[in-house]
């Protein structure tokens, strides 16, 4: 299992980008078919893959791979993609949804935590206070 901080080779970057996009397609299709708690539970039930990467590297890979020109996925989509990839390598990640401290509207934000540490994807938690966690 790869967990070092060594730079990825070009073929490894391509393989990782393909995994990110595969998870993205799964998230985009699945999120429309199930309520969020059930869908997160389904995403979390995945066999562990042999290849593993440091969590922050995965976070950055999700962030970079899903930005194409002006297109940017919503924070929930990016968080669910990262969650799926972390669960595939055996990490006990959680999807967290929160609100700003002075919330006056529905401006919720989603990110992923691992051992109660913000993993992202960028911009991560920011100043948002958690109100829902999905293991």
Secondary structure, DSSP 8 states (H G I E B T S, - for coil): ---S-----HHHHHHHHHHHHHHHHHHHHHTTTS-HHHHHHHHH-----S----HHHHHHHHHHHT-BTTB---HHHHHHHHHHHHHHTT--EEEEEEE-TT--S---EEEEEETTEEEESTT-STT-EEEEEE-
